[in-house]
Amino acid sequence: MTTPSSAPQGIRDTFDTGPLSWVMGEIREALTRSKAALGEALAQDAETQSTALRHAKTYLHQAHGALQIVDVDGVAIITETVEDLFDRMDGGQVALTPQIAQAIDNAYQALIEYLEELLSGAPHQPVRLFPYYRALLQVRGAERIHPADLFFPNLAIRPQLSAVQPAPAGTDYVMLRKRFERALLPFLKSNDGAAEMANAHAMRDIIKEVEHSQDNQQSRAFWWVMHGFAEAVAGGQVSHELYVKQLFARINLQIRRLSEGSSSIAERLLRDALFFIARAENPSARVKQIRQAYQLDGQVPLDYEKKRYGQIDADALAAAKERLSHAKSLWNQIAGGAVDVAPAFEQEMNGLAAAGSKLNSPPLSKLLHELNGIARHAARANPGDAVGLEMATSMLFVENALSHIGHLSDNFAERADAMTARLLSIVSGQKPGESAQWLDDMSREAQQRQTMMALAAEMQTSLRQVEKMLDEYFNDPAQRAALTQIDKILHQIGGALAILDQDDAMRAVAHTQAAVRRFAEVEAVPDVQQFQQVARNVGALSFFIETLQLHSEGVKKRFSFDEQLGVFHANLLEKNSAPQVTVEIEDGPADAPAVDSAGVIGPDAPILPTVEDDLLYHQKQSAELARSLTAEPGNPALQEQLKESLEQVRLDATLVDNPEANDRAQAAIDILDRPGFVASQGGLAEIVTATARIPAPLIVAPAAPETDEAIDAELLEIFLSEAEEVLACVQETAPASRNEPYNQDHLTTLRRSFHTLKGSGRMVGLVAFGEAAWSIEQVINLRLSETRAGDADLYALLDKAAEVLGAWVADLQANGTSDRTPTALAAAAERVKLGGAFLYEDARPAPVAAALPSAAVPDHVAPETQAAEAAPEQSGVPQATARPSADFDEMAALDLLLEPASQADADVPPMLLEAEEVQLSDADFAALQHGEALSQSADASAEFSATVAETSVTPPLDIDATAALDVALAEVIDFPGLQSQQDDNVKRIGELEISLPLHNIYLAETDELVRLLSQDVAEWRHEPDRHVNIHAVHAAHSLAGSSATVGFKPLQEVAHALESMLQYLARKPSRLSGEEYDTLEHAIERIRFMLQMFALGEMPDHEPQQVQILERMQQGIDARLKLAPAFSA
């Protein structure tokens, strides 16, 4: 046996942290909110905690969705397991206890720390999360608790083994299995170590025979891995623990499949075997080959059972990082000659030492103590003194330690002691020795990062100048003077990108330069499409530079320039998928005779089926047979077929180690074996359910609100509670920011607070309140983007905003409504944003709508929104807060068009548009009014434009994992001068062209509709006796109609099939099985995925199979209902 020949390197690249860095803030915030809601639920009694639990689950689902989008293997399993726990608590299967809450709390903390480790460069080893995953499964009462669930080797690798002398034709697998079982049984039961080893050797030899009898490379590679696993066990490289013995029992079942003529292989068995091979000690040559072929080295840390996260005081760590940040800033000032800040520096170092003493790291605490001791001496030393240099190096060392506090290196104590010794020697007047190599490396890496940050910041500043000058030119194409200057700035940016070896970004800059030169050379006004292309490329370049600062190594993978289209793309949601790769392996005895390898099927052979596929097939087969049995309850042949199918389900489930599927199948078999089964009518219904999924026990759910008003009241209560907390945070943070105006962290906190108020207000229908918060958020966004300090005008605006929004909240608490408008606050915000002085003019005119005919104002518009829309325009109010441009008659006609066509529709008030996003042209209104010609439903366009406010009863949340990613696709330059003149402001997706405003409205509305559908089906699963929610039917109808209106045919087809299914169930109520709920949820997830592709500018393929699945589901329910009368007779 030789080592692998030319095994490819880098099949699994280093984990790309770019996408994760974009959504980490949202993940952290969502998990924090979920934890808070869970704490509230724990403090409540069982009758009142359901709402808080659902809020906790909703926040968690946001984090789970973000993790799925950025494709972090293994981590999403943790959030999925917690979601399952929430479902069980909601369904009454599990009661919330302090133990469960603690397990979830620990899992959240572990997730956040693990993801932060990834961002700081730690290797991706999700098995480290096993202690927290195990705790979740234990409180759930799961049967399988295995670390391999968090182990994700690259199974796309296809080892190609060298040919060996084939076994004689017609291998007797039955005899091999009997021999295997004679060794397996004593191996499982014996406690004699010598006997266990002897039996392990026997099983290894049999598996070797099975391996060499395979004539398919995929099957051969599978048994090659099993051979390596058995060899590791027989050689004592893997202990004889429980899961090892169970794995041998499952290998026995795999041999049984061979004896029955089945070629399917169990991927779960392959993955579990690779897990033990990855952790084998002193591996043999064969095991080394397998580890190298599948690239397993380093994937399973030796201490994966040790609790690694949640061991550090999070508050102390945050305080230490904050103190260090301030100390570094002050030290830079001292190095520049500002001696007056020395006392502040000493104070920060003292606080840093105090916080560091709580971090459970004696070496770090000792170093910080020494640093604190010499801070006064260092702050007053002459610039250039050795002590100053050592102080700066020590703070760099401490910064690195705090970033990796949960996994400090084994030699950290030695290095910390060395740093301490150097400091003490310098203070005592001695000359320090030569610095160690690791210290030089650390300093060099820090300098490189600092250089990169400085260069990126310079490019970002230059790009903002380009954006501003282009904006002026696009507003007035006669202003050409700045175009020459733009060309020079772009040339400088291109030079910087050349130094960084960013070829695609350089080509994007060169393409933009060429376009700008054409603008300067041609007298005629360029086509709007040329403006849009330049704007898009500049926007993508801006986002590219931001990403460069966060993740310089992986930025090339996420951005590319298309020479043919002249577009700089951000490949934001590209999965970290691994292509199928073949690896040549020389395997076989050294004295094996040469054979012709023509009989060995090569890498192009069809991929073998998996046992996981077989399990799914047999589950569906069993469900169909059970339904057929309802028509002929006394048919013994059908009963026998069903029992055989269920037994096959059990075998498949055992082989892939799926105890839940096994239990369901066994439950159905037990029902069939009951005495007098034929006469048991209820037993047939139990079988139909058991073949799909064990149902949650029926519980009495809290009474749902009977009217939309009641739902609004509940949402309002949630909103008010959160708004009070957020405004309290604003009132606390604003004074702190005033005292430290250059501290960007305070401004970031304030920005996040107003962002939350905006999203929460919109979520519950308080659009005017959301507009007011949004106007403040925009001001802070600009300050942060320009890294400007706070000033008196900004803080006056923040104080007034807290006062106005606080009074607004008080109105809502007292009366449930408010007549306040965002006009005055938005005007004041716009003045400060443009650099003017703060001025607040509180003009609150009487609502014009009161004097208009009632038909002109839709009944569904909230009072504060009516007032906002009726308020006259004022100079200084940003255009973003204005209503879409159209005269009153057009708007009134549109409102009449959007009135519900039936009483059922009348119960569903539409949600308000987010006015700042778009400006609608007359052509857009025409498209909305006449869209029914494109839709299969006559009122589809009406449903589309009047966005449905049957929004789910979810807690106010403005976290959308894709929102952080879609920012790069937004055009950062507006065209106000052209919008009033041009009608061809279009968005191109594949061959589809739609107006940009229509595109933006469509995405905003469909996001809410999909969210409603997803939550409703999840709740329906736990309330199986209720009828279809009419709001869900309307949502599916609106999805189909709006998709037809914009021309998004693939999604319209799936949405229409979903609508038909829900309409059918509304006409003919039927209790659904777990499998049928799965079908509905899968359809909604496909719709969500298609929308994500559409948002990124890619047209998804048609999915006729999804439509067929929904149609077959309807046919199956119809057949079941037709059989019901005969069944009850």
N, C-alpha and C positions, 0 to 999 in steps of 0.2 A: 504494500500500500504506500502510495506516495502522497505528497501534499498536493492540493489543488493546483491545476495548471491555469495560469493566466486568469485567476479569479478577478472579476472587475472590482475596482475600488469606487467608493462613493455612490453605491447603488442607493443607499439611504443617506442623503445629504444631512448635514448639520441642521437641526431644527430651525426653521425660519421664524424668527420672533416678530417680523414686521407686522403681519395682520393682528397678532395678539396685542402688540403695543398700541394699536389703534383703538381697541375695544376694552383694554384692561380697566380703564376708569369706570366704564359702564358696568362691567362685571363686578367690580369691587362695590360699587354703589348699590347694585341690585341685590347682592348677597347681604350687604349690611342692612338694607331695608327688610329683606326677608327674615333676617335674624331678629330684627326689632318686632316685626309682626308676630313671629313665633313666640317671643317673650310675652307679648300682650295676650296671646291665646293661652299661654300657660298660666297666666294670672287670673283667667276667667274660668267660669264653670263650664261644664260640658255643653250646656244648652246655648250658651252665648258665644262660644269660641269659634264657631264654624266660619263666621265672616273673617276673623283675623287669620284663620288657617288658610282660607282661600286667597287672602291678600299675600300671605307668605309664599304660597305656591306660585302666584302670578309673578311676583318679583323674581323668584327662583327660575321660572320658565324663561324670563328675559335673559338671565345669565346663561342658562342651558342653550338657548338659541344662539347666543353669541359664540359659545364654545363650539357648537356644531359648525357654524359658519367658518371659523378660523381653523377648524380641523385639527384639534389637539387630541391625539389618540389617547384613550384611557381616561382622561379627565372628565369628559362628558358622562362617563358611566357613574361617577359619583353623584352628579346632579340628577341624573336619571333615577338613581336609587332613592335619593331624597324625595323626588317627585312621586315615586311609587309609594313612599311612606305617607306623604300628604294625601294621596288618593285613598289609601287604606284608612287613614284617620277620618277623612271626609266620609268614607263609606261605612264607618262604624266597625271595621274589622280590627283596628288597632286604636287603643285609647292613648291620647297624648299624656305622657308622663315626664317628670324631670329627667329621667334617664334617656328617653328618646330626644328630648330637646337638647340635652347636653351632647349626644352623639351627633346631631345635626349641626349644632354650634361648632363642635370640634372639626367636623368635615368642612364647613365653610372656611374656618380659619386655615385649615390645611390647604385647601384649594387656593386661597389667596396667596399664601406664602409660597406654595409650589410654583404658581404662575409667575410670581415675582422673581423666584430663582431662575426660571427659564429666561426671563427678560434680562437678568444679570449675567447670562452666559452659562448657567449650569446645564449639564446634559439632561436630555428628556428621558426620564426613567419613571413612568407613572406607577410602577410597582411600589415606589416609596409611599404611595398613598394607601397601601394595603391596610395598615392598622386602623385607619379611619373608615375605610370601606367595610372591613370586618365588623366594626362596631355597629354600623348601620344595618348590616345583614343580620347580626345577632338580635337586635331589638325587633327586627321584622320577623324573626323566626325562620330564616331561610335554611334550606338543607345544604346546598352547595356554597361553601365559603372558601374560595380558592384564590391565591394571588395571581394565578395565570389569567384571571379575568381582566387584569390590568396589564397584561403582557401582549404586545402587538408586534410580533416578528413580521418580516416582509414575506408573506406567503405567495407573492407574485414571482418570487425567485423560483426558477425551474432547474434544479440540478440535473445535468446530463451525465449519467454515470457510464464508465467505459464498459464495453461488452464483456461478459463472462460466459463460460461454458454453460449453456442452458440446461435446465433439468429435463429429464425424460418427459415426453409428451404426456399430458393427462395427470398432472400432479394430484395425488390423493389428499385433498385438503381435509376430508373427513378424518382420515387417520392422523394427519398432523394435528388436528384440533384435539383428538383424544389424547395424543401424547402430551400436548400442551396442558390440557386440563389435569393430567396425572401429576404434573409438576406444579400447576397453579394452586390446587386445593391445599396441599401441605404448606405452600409458601404463604397463603393467606392466613392459615390457622396456627402455624408453628411459631413458637417463641425461641426455638433453638437457632442461634445465629449460624452455626455451621450448616444445618439443614436448609436454612433459608438461602444461603449462598449457593449450595449445590443445586437447589431447584431453580434459582435465578440463572445459573449457568445452563441448565437444561432448556429453559424457556428461550434464552438467548440463541442457542443453537437452532432451535425450531424456527424462530423468527428469521434467522439467516437463511434457512432453507426456503422459507416463504419469499424472502426478498429475491433470491436468485431464480425463483420460478416465474417472476413477472416479466412479461414481454412488452410492457408499456412504460415509458420513462417516468411518467407522473406517478404511476403506481409503484414502480421500482424505487423512486425517490422517497415515497411515503414509507415503504417498508425499510428502506435504508436508515431513515431517521428512527424508526422503531427498533431497528437492530442496534443503533448507537445508544439509544436509551437503555435497552436491556443490557448492553455491554457495560454501561456506566454503573448500573445497579449491581451487576455481577462482579464488577471490579471494585466495589466499595466506594465509588466516587459519588454516589447518591445514596442517602440513607433510606432504610426500609420503612418510611413513614406511611401513614394511612393512605394518603393520596397516591403514593407510588404503587401500593398494592391494588388500589382501585383502578389505576391506569392499566395494570396488567390484566385485570378482569375485563376491561373494555377492549384490550387487544384481542382477548379470546373471542369477544363478540365480533370483532372485525374479521378474524379468521373464519368464523361461522358464516359470515356473508360470502366469503370466497367459496366456501363449501356449497353454498346455495346458488352460486353462479352470478352473484352481484359484483359489479366492478366499482361501486361507489365507495368513496373514502370519507372519513370523518375529519373535517378540518379542525374541529375542536380537539379531537384526540391528537392531531398533529401539533397543534399549538401547545397543548399541555406537555407533550413529550419534549418539545423544543424548550419549554420553560425549565424543565429539570436538567436538560443538557446545558443550558446557559449557565446554570448555577453549580454544575459539577466541579468538584475539586480534583486537581491533578488529572485532567482529562487524558484519555488515551488518544492515539493517533486518529482513529475514526471519529471520535467525539470532537477533536480539534477541527477535523475536516468539516464536520457538520456546522460547527460554530462559525467557521470562516465562511462557508458557503452562504449561510443565512444571516451572517453579520450579527452574531449574538453577543460578542464580547462587550461588556459594559452595560448591557441592557437590564441585567438583574443585579442590583447592588447586594453585597453580602449581608448588610444590616437592614434589609427591607422590612423586617418585623419590628424594628425599633421605631418608636414614636419620635418623629423628627420635627414636627411642626406644632405650634401652639405652646412651645416650651419657653418662649421669651415674652416678657412683659411688653405687650404691644404699645402701651402708653409710654413706657420708659424709652422704648426704641424710637418712637416718633419724636419724643422730646430730645433725645440725644441727636437725632438727625437734624432737627431744627436748630439746636444750639450750635452744632458743628457748621451748619450752613451760614449762620450769622457770624460765627467766629472767623470763617474763611473770608467772608466779605470784609470784615473789619481788618483782618490781617493784610489783605490786599491794599487797603487804605493806608495802613501803617507802613507797608513796604514802599508806598508812594510818597511818604513823608508826612502823613497826617498823624502827628503824635497826640493830638487831642482826643483821639478815640481809644487810647490805650486803656483807660478805666473800663470802658464798655467791653473791650476785648477780654480783660481779666474776668469780668463778671460772666461772660458767656462761657469761658473755659471752666470756671467754677461750676456753672450749671451743667456743663457737659460731663464733668467728672462725677457729679451727683447722679445724673441719669445713667451713666455707664456702669455705676456700681450695682445697678439693679438688673443687669443683663446676663447674669450668671456666667461670666467669663472672667475669672481672676486675672489672667494675663492682660486682658484689655483694660480691666479696672485699674491695675497697677500702672500701666502706661499712661492712662488718663490722669491718674493722681500725680504722676511726675510732670506731665505736661502742664497741669494746673499750677504745680509748684514753681515752674520756671516761666510762667506766662508773663509775670511782671517784669522779670529780667529781660525776656525776649522782646517785649513790646517797647522797651526803652533802650534797646541796643542800637548801635549805629547801623544804618542800611549796609548790607553786604557782609555783616559779621557772620561767622559760622553758625552761631546759635539761631539766627534768623532762617538760614537755609534748612537747618535740621528741624526747626519748628514747622516749616512748610511741608517738609517731607513726612514728618510725623502725622500731621493732619491728613495728608493724602493716604497714609497707611490706615489711619482710623476710619476714614471714609470708606475705604475698601472693605474693612472689617465689618462695619455696620451694614453694608450692602449684602454681606454673606454671613451674617451673624448666626444663622441657623445651621450652617455647614462650614464652619471654619476649618481650614486645612489642619492636618495632623501636626505640622511643624509651626503652627501659628504661635504657640507659647514661646517657642525658641526664637522666632523672629520678633515677637513683641519684647522679649527680654533684651534682645540685641538692640532694638530701637531705644529702649530705656537706658541701656548702658551707654550708648553714644551720646544721649542727651546729658546724662550725669557727668560724663568725662569732659564735655565741652564747658558745662557750667563751672566745673572745678578747674578750668584753665588748661586742660590737657588737649593734645591734638588727636582727633579721632583717626582711626585707621582707615584703610581703603574700604569703601562701601561694598557690600556683597552684590553678587550678580543679580539676585532677585530684586534688590532695591533699585538697581539701575534699570532693570526691565520694567518695574512698576512705574518709575518716573517717566521712562520713555513712552509707555502706553498712555499715561496721563497727559503727556505733552501732545501726543498724537490726537487724543480725544479733544483736547482743548483747541488744537489747531483746526480740527474738523468742525467743531462747533463755531469757532470764530469765522471760518471761511463760509460755512453755511449761513451764518447770521448776516454776513456781508452780502452774500448772493441774494438772500431774502430781502434785505433792504433795497438792493438795486432793482430787484424784480418788482417791488412795490412802486418804485419810481416809474418803471415801465408801465405798470398797470394804470397808474394815475395819468400819465401822458397819453396813453392809448385811449383811456376813457374820455379825455378832453377831445381827442381827435375824432372819436366815434360820435360824440355829441355834435361836433361841428367839423366836418371833413375839410372845411376851408383852412383850418388851423394846421398847417403842415410844418411849421418851424421846428416843432419838437421831434419830428420823425428822425432827423439826422442825429440828434442826441440819443434817441432810443437805440439806434444802430450801434453807437459807440458803447452804450451800457451792455447791450446784448453781447457784443464782442468780448467784453470783460468777463461776463458770466460764462461764455463759452470757453474762455481760457482757463478759468478756475475749474470747470468741469473736465477739461483736458488733463489737468494736473491730477484730478481724482480718478481718471480713467473711466469716465462714465460716457461711453460712446453714444448710446441711444439718446440720452439727454442732450449731448452736444449736437446731434443731428436735428433734434427738435428746435434747439436754439438757432441753428443755421437756417432751418426752414422758416422760422419766424423772422429772422433778419431779412431773408429774401423777400418775404411778403411785405415787410415794412418799407423796404427799398422801392418795391413796386408802387406802394401807396404814395411815396414821395415823388416818383417819376411821372405818374399818370395824373393828368388834370381831372379826369372824370371821377365821380364818386365811385369807389369800389362797390362791388356787389356785397349784399349783406352776408352772404355765405362766407365770403373771404374774411369779413369781420369776425364771424362766429368761429371760424377755424382758428384764427389767431387767438381769440379769447380763450377758446378751449385749451389750446396748447400752453398758453401762459398760465392758466389755472392749473393744469396738470403739472407744469414745471414747479409751481409754487408748492403743490402738495408733495412733489418729488423731493424738494429740498427739505421740507419738514420731516419726511421719512428718512432722509439721509442723516439728519441729526439724531434720530431715534435708533436707526438700525442700518448702519452704513454697509454692513456685509451683505445683507440680503436684498438691498434695494434694486439691484440689477434684475432680479427675478420678477419683480413686481411692476416694472415699467418697461415699455418697449415703444419704439417709433416705427410706424408703418409708412415706409417710403412711398408706396403707391397712393395711399389716401392722404398722406401728409399730416397724420394725426399721432400725437403722443398719448399712448394708452396707459392707464393704470389698471393692472391686472390684479384687482383687489381681492377677489374671492376665489382665486384659483386654488384648488385643493392640493394638499401635499401628497398627491397620489403617486404610487410607485408603479411604473410600467412593468409588464412581465419581462423578466430577464432570465436568460439561460446561463448556467455556470457549468463549465466542463469539469468533471471530477473523475480522477483516475481511482477506481475502487476495485479491488479484487486481489486474490492471492498472487504473490510474486511469481509462483510457478504455474499459474493458470494457463492452459493452452490458449493460443490465439484463436479467435473465432471471427466469423464474418458478422459484422455489426449490422448487416442489412436487415436482419430480422428484428432489430431493436427500433421501436418507433421513435422518431426524433421529436424535436421541440415543436414541430408544426402539427403534431397529432391533435385531434379534438380533445378538449379538456374533459376529464372524467367528471361524472356527476358526484355530488357530495351527499353524505348521509343527512345533512341539514336540509337539502332539497327533498330527499326521500321523506323526511319527517313531515315537512309541510304538505307534501302530496298525500300521505296517508292520513293526516289530520283532516284534510278536505274530503278525502274519500269516506272516512268514518262519518263525518257530518252528513254527507249525502246519503249514505246507507241508513243513518238514523232517521233522516227525514222520510226516506222511502218506507221505513218500517212503520211510520205513523199511519200510512195508507193500508198496510197489511200487518197489523200488530200480532197476528197469530202465525205468520209465515216463518217456520223454523229455518228454512234455507237462508232467508235474509238475516235472521238472528245469528246464524253461524258465520255468515260472511262478515257481519259487523264485528263479531268477537275476534275473528281472524285479523281484520283490519286494525282493531284496537290493540291486539297483541303486537302487531308490527309497529304501531305507534310507540308502544312501551319499549320495544327493542331499539328502535331508532333513538328514542329519548334517553335510554340508558347509555347508549354508545356515545352520544354527544353530551352526556352528563347534564340533562335538563330534567331535574326532578319534578318540576311543576307540571310539565307535559305528561310525564309518567304518571303522576298522581291523578290527573284528569282522566287519562285513559283507564287507569285501574278503577276509578270511581264508576265509570260507565260499564266496565266489565262486571263489577259487583252488582250493579243494578240488573244486568241481564241474567245473572246467576241467582237472583232472588227467587224463592219458591213462588209459584203462581204468577210469574211475571206477565204472561200473556193477558191475564185478566186485570193487570194493574195499568189503568189508563194514565195515572200520574207518572208512572215509571218511564213511559215513552218521552214525556216532556222533559224529565230529568236527564235522559240520555242525550237528547238533542242539545241541551245546555252543556252537559259534561263533556261532550266531544269537542266543544269549542273552548270553553273556559269556565272555571269554577266561579259562579257569580258571587258578588258581594252580598252578604245578608241584607235583607230589606230593613231599612231603618226609617224612622219618622223624621223627615228632614224639617228644618225650621220653615215656617210658612213664608213663601215667597211674597213679595209685594204684589198687591192685586192690581195696581195701576202704574202707569209710567210716572205719575206724580210721586208715588211712594218710592219708586226706584230713584228718582231724582233727589228725593229727600235724603235717602241713604247715601247717595254719592256726595251730596252737599255736605253731609255731616263728616264724611271722610276727608273731603277737601278742606273744610274749615279747620279740622284738627291738624292736618299737615301744614296748612298755611300759617297757623299760629306759630308752629315750631320753626318754620323757615324764616318768618319775619323776626322772630326772636334772635335767630342766628344773624340776620342782617344787622339788627340793632346792636348786637354784641361785636360783630366783626368790623363794622364801619368805624367806630372809634379806634380800634386797634390799627386799622389801615391808616387812619388820619395821623396816628402817632408814628407809624412806619410807612410813609407813603411810597417808598421804593420797594417794599416787600410785595412781590408779585403773588405770593401765596394767598395773601388776604384778598387781593382783587379776584383771584381764581375762585375763592370760596364765595365771594359776593356774586360773581358771574353765575356760578352753579346754582345759587339760591334763586336768582331771578329766572334762570332757565327752568328750574323746577316749578316755580309759580306759574310760568307761562304754560308749561305742559300740563300741569294739574288743572289749571283753569280751563283750558281747551277740552281736556278729557271729560269734564263734567258739564260742558256746554257754556261756561262763562267766558265766551270768546273776547268780550270787551276787556275783562280783567286780564286775560292772557295777553292782549295787545299792549296793555299798559306795562306789564312785566317785560314783554319782549322789547319794548323801546329802551328800557334801561339795560337789558342784556346786550343790546347792540352797542351801546356806548362803552360798556366794559370790554366787550370783545375787541373794539378798536384799540383801547388802551393796552390790552394784553398783547395784541398783535404788533404794536409799535414799542412794546416794553417801556411805556411811559409811566411815570409816577403819578400818583393821585395829586389833585390840587383842590383849592377851595371850592371851585365851581362844581367839580365832580362830587365832593362830599356834601355840598348843599343839595345837589340833585338826589343823592342817595338818601339823605335825611327826609327830603320831601316825598320821595317814592315810598319810604317806609311808613311815613305818616298817612299818605293817600291810600295806599293799599291796606294799611291797618284799619283805617276808617271804613274802607270798602268791605273788609271782612266783618267788621262790627255790624254794618248794615245787614249783611247776609245772616249773621247770627241772630239779629233781633227780628228781622222781617222776612227772611228767606229770599228777598230780592234787593236790588239796589238800582237807583237811577243814575249812578255815576258813569262817566265816560272816560276813555283814555286820552281824550283830545289834548287837554292842557298839559298833562304829564308828558305825552309823546312830543308835544311842541317844545317843551323845556329840554327834553332829552336830545332832540335833534339839534337845538342850538348849542348845547354843550358838546355834542358829537362833532359839530363843524368848527369847534374852537371858540365859540362865543361865550359870553358870560351867562351865568345861570339866571333865568327869569321865569317865574311861574305865574301865569295869568289864568286864574280860576274862572273860566267862563263856562257856565253850565246852563245853556239855553233850554227852554221848555221843548219837549219833544215835538217835532213837526208832525210826526205820525199821528198825533192825537187829532189833528184837524183833517186828516185824509180819510177817504172812504175806507171802510173796514176791509174791503176786498183787496186793497192795495198793500196791506201789511199782512203777511202770513201769520196765522194764529200761533204757529209753532215757534216763532222767533222769541227768544228770551227777552224780558223787559230791558235789561241793560244793553242788549244788542240793538233793540229797536231805537233806543235813545242814541246809541253810538252812530248808527247808520243815518239817523235823521239829522244829526248835528251838522251844521254847515261847515264847509271847508274853511280852514284858516291858513293864512300864510305862515309858513314855518312848520306846518304839520307835514311829516314825511309822507311821500306818496305811498309808501308801503302800508300805511294805515287807512288809506282811502278805499272806497268801494270800487269794484271793477268798473271801468269806464263804459257807461251806456246811459242813455237818457232815461227819465223816469218811466215813460210809457213802455219801453222795452223791458225794464226791470219788472214792472207790474205784470206785463204779459207773461214774462218768464215765471213769476211767482204763481200766476193763475195756472200755467201749464203744469207746475210742479205740485199742485194740490192733489191729495190722494184721490184715486179713482174709485175707491171702495171704502166702506166703513172699516174694514180690516186695515187698510192702509192708513186711515185717519188716526188709528191708534198709535201710529209710529211716526213721531215728529222727526223730520230730517235734521241732520247735524249741520252746523253752519260751516261755510267755507273759511279757510284760513287766508284772510285777505292779503296779507303781505307777500304771499308767495308769487302771485301772478297778476297779469293784466289781461282781461279777456277782450278780444276784438269782436266786431259784429259777426264776422265769419264763424267765430267760436260759438256764439250764441245760436247762430243758425244751425251749426252742427249739432248742438245740444237739442234744439227743438225738432230737427228732422231726422235725428239718429234712429228713429224707429224703423226707417226704411232699411237700415242695416241690421236690425235686430230681429230675432225670432219672436220677440215679445213686442206688442204694440206700444207699451208704455216703458220700454227699456230706457230710453234717453231721459225720461222724467225721473225714473228711479236713480239714474246715474247722477244727474246734476243736483238733485235734492239729496245730498248724502244722508244716509240713513242714521238716525240718532238712536237706533235700537242698540246702542253700544252696550257691550257687556258690562256687568257690574264688577268692574275691575278697579283696584285702587289706582289713584292718579299716579301715572308713571310716564316719564318721557325718555325712557331708555329704549333705543332701537339699535340692535347690534349693527344693522346695515347702514344706519344713518351716519355713523362715524366713518364708514367706508365710502359712502356715496359722495362725500364732500369733495373728493378729487374730480368728480364728474361735473360738478356745478360750474357754470361759467362765471368767473369772478368779475367780469366786466359787463356793465349794463349798457343798453343801447336806447336810452330814453328818447333821443331825437329821432331814431329810426323806427321805434315802435309805433309812433303815431302815424307813420307814413307807409310802413311796409306791412303786408299780410303774409309774407313768406318766412316768418320766424318759426322754423320747423325743426322737429326732432326726427332723426332718421334711425330706424331700428330695422336692420335687414333691408328689405324692400319697402317697408312701411314708412310713410311720412305723415306725421301729425304735427299740429301746432304745439309749440313748446308749452303754452299755458294749459292746453287741454291735457298734455302729457303729465304735467305736474299735478293737476287736479285729479286725474285718474289714479295716479300712484297714492296720493294722500287718502282718497276715498277707499280704494280697494284694500289698503292696509288695515283700515278700521273694520271693513266688512269681513276680511279673513280672520281678524282677531275675534270678532263676534262669533263667527262660525266655530272656530277652534274651541273657544271656551264653552259654547253652548253644547257641543257634542260631548265634551269632557264631563259637563254636569249631567247631561242626559244619561250617560253611562251609569251614573250613581243614583239616578232617579228613573229607573227603567219603566215604571208604570205610567209616567206622564206622557202626554201627547207631544207631537212635534211643536216646537216653539215657532209661532207664526213669524217672529222676527228673523229666525234663521232662514225660513223660506224666502222672506223678502230680501235678505242679504244675498242669498244665492242668485235670486232673480236679478238683483242689481249688478252683481258681478258679471253675469252673462250679458245683460243689456249694455252695460258700460264698456265691456270688452268688445262687443260687436260694434259699438259706436266709434271706438278708436281704431278698429280694424285688427284687434289682437285675437285672431281666429283660434289659435291653439287653446288659449285659456277659455275662450267663450264656449268651446265645445265641452270641455270638462265641467265648467260651471253650469252649463245648461243640463248636462246629465245629472249633476248633483241636485239642481233645482227640481228636475223631474222626479228624482228619487224622494226628495223631501215632500213634494206635493202629493205624491202617491201615498206616503205614510200619513199625511194630514187627512187624506180622504179615507184611508183604510188603516186605522191605527193597529199596530202590531208590536208585540214585545220583541226587541232585537236581541240576538245572541252577541256574545263578546266578539266573535269573528266579524259580525256585521258592523259593530261599532268600529272595529279596526279598519274596515273598508272605508267608512265615512272619514275617519281621521286621516287615513292615507291619502284620500282624494284631496282633502284640505291642505295637507302638507305639500302635495304636488302643485297645487295652485299657488301656495306661498313661494315655492321654489321657482316656478315660472315667472312670478312677479319680480323676484330678485334678479333673474336673468334679464327681464325686460328693463328694470331700472338701470342695469349696467350697460344697456344699449345692445343687447343680444336677443335675437328672436328665438325662443325655444322651439323645439320640434313639436309637431302634432303628437298627441298621445291617444290614439284610438283604443289601445288596450285598456287605458284607465276608464274610458267611456264604456267599453264592453263590460268591465268589472262591475260598474254601477248598474248597468242594464241587467246583468245576470243576477245581481243581488235583488233587484226588483222582481225579476221572474221567480226567483226562489221563494221570496216572501209571498208572492201571489199564489204559488203552488201550495205553500203551507197553509194559507188562509182558506183555500178551496178545500183542503183536506180536513180543516177544523170541524165542520159539521158532522162529517162521517166519524171523526175521531171521538166526538162527544156523544154520538148516538149509542 
